[in-house]
Amino acid sequence: MKSGHRNQSADDADPVRMTRELVRTPSVNPVLEAGGAGEGEIAKLVAGWLRGWGYRPVTTEVAPGRFNVVARRGAAAGPSLLLNGHLDTVGVGEMAAPFSGEVREGRLFGRGAADMKSGLACVLNVAARLAGEEIPGELIVAFTADEEHASLGMEALVASGVAADAAIVCEPTSLAVMPAHKGFLWIDVFAGGRAAHGSRPDAGVDAISHMGHVLVAFEEESRRLARETDHPLLGAASLHAGTISGGSAPSVYPDRCQLVVERRTLPGETAERVMAEAVRVLAVARERCPGLDARVEAGLYRAGTEVPVTSGPVEGLVSACRRAGLPGAVEG
Ligand SMILES: [Zn+2]
């Protein structure tokens, strides 16, 4: 059924044109790069397009200057499909022309062209095409803020009660279908020492050297994970040191050292379980370094996710890819 209220048509929703306009609308995550634009302008752009196709998008400020845009159509009584993309990008660093959206030799250039303004354009194209159709269930289009840092937008979306029977996140995957995704936990490790002048080994306790024992024990744990964990699509769980800091001067025993370890989790691994492992790692380090004064704290955690490869959305995407002449690979 054609809606008579739309003042734009699906023909206006060319994905390349929209990707260009999205790239030309900076939305650098301001937490990652000082002065980053955030999602204000890009939220206005996508909401405007959606309105033009007859949707009633709702824009929500999830944190100062940070916006989600959600639009729905169809009957809530039927099965629901959520299409998601994030509006923010990482920083531009030294890029020469980050917001040009220039097309050269069949490629579109600019920050976020791949991750994930082209994905947003695909979602928008679907929204435009379905705008005039009767659909048997509900379509929920959800564009979220802050995916590149702490996922404030997705957290707010979930907290708002939005739920769906199936969801497709249009992140770049080289057109593979990815039904499984690792999660992560950031583990803060604090080691204490005793400050003293470098000439006073009798008084000083070297927190950085002590942390060395902790690092080695974590490295052994990473080898254990490689040996003992496995997932058919995701492989083994892993961990690595992310950042380390400590010490005040070459001639002073450092009284503290802080390490952040990132543990990549498999679906089903909880933060509690990973923290219990981290406590065991500390116990190993303490055996080797009896004076070790160290503790671990859980930082940001995002669970891994998976849906069965035999589920409707996965099989549907694979067959859609094949119809389009694409391999339809299933990866993690
Ligand atoms: Zn992304």
Residues whose N, C-alpha, C, O or C-beta is under 5 A from the ligand:
A	BS01	ZN	D115 M116 E171
